[in-house]
Amino acid sequence: MTDNVISVLTFKSIDTILEVGGTQSWTLDRSRAKGCKFAVVCRNAHHAGVEGPEAHGSAFMVGKVLDVVPSTETQGRWLILFSEYALVNVGDQWEGRNPVRFWRTNDFDLIDFEALDWQPMPEFSAGEAATLRGPGLTIAEAKAGLSLTFGVDPSAIEITIRA
């Protein structure tokens, strides 16, 4: 298999990832990340604010990439939204210092992406997610939330503001 995979190293918990619809605050090439089919989420256990118990460098979640939208917590960074997710426990899946890496599915000998127990992402409100960084909602955040609600691509959503 040669589908693209983005791999990230995060200190955030499964609950946090599910609450916001994916993994976020990444500096990355949006078009390259959006072209990926899967995201492998690995534990950064060395971060002072680590939220999960997994061993450092282990993969603990895989998500099917739905879209890449502006982060709801860090301006100028990105949120990788998931349409589905699977929990995994695969050690030693991280190498290097950069917290974002791109791979191919055949680079992962220990993860069979097609055989994972995929679960739908819980519904979340883009408005609620936006409160993580304060009041207000961007057009991209609104489109991301509406795309999840209505099951369409964010590019299919048009928003008109009348003042």
C-alpha positions, 0 to 999 in steps of 0.5 A: 500500500502506498497511501500517504501517512502523517505522523505526529508526536504529541503530549495530548490525551486521547480525550483531548484529541476526541474533544477537538476532532483531531490533533492540533497545533502543528506547523506543517504544509497543509496541502501535503498533510491534507493529501494524507489518508492516515495520521499516526499519533505518537506519545511525547512522554517527555513534555512537561504537560503530558496528558497520557500514560503511553510510553514515549514514542509509541503510537496510541491512535490512528486517524483517517484524515478528513481535513486540515484546518486552522488550529483552534488553540494556536494561531498560525498552526493547523488542526488535522481533523479525523473522520474516524479513529482507531486506538492502537498500542504500538511501541517505538513508532517515533524517531527524530526530533521533528514532531511532524513526519510524512511516511507511506503506509508500507513504512509501518510494519506493525500497523495494518491500517485496513485491519484496524477497529475504526470508530466514528469520531464523536460529534463536536462543536466547532464553536466549543472547540474555538473556546479553547483559545477564546471567543470568536470563530473563524470562517475556516473553523465554522466550515470545519464544524459544518462539514462534520455536521453535514458530512460534506467537504469544507470546500462545499460550504459557502458562508455569507456575512451581512453587516 
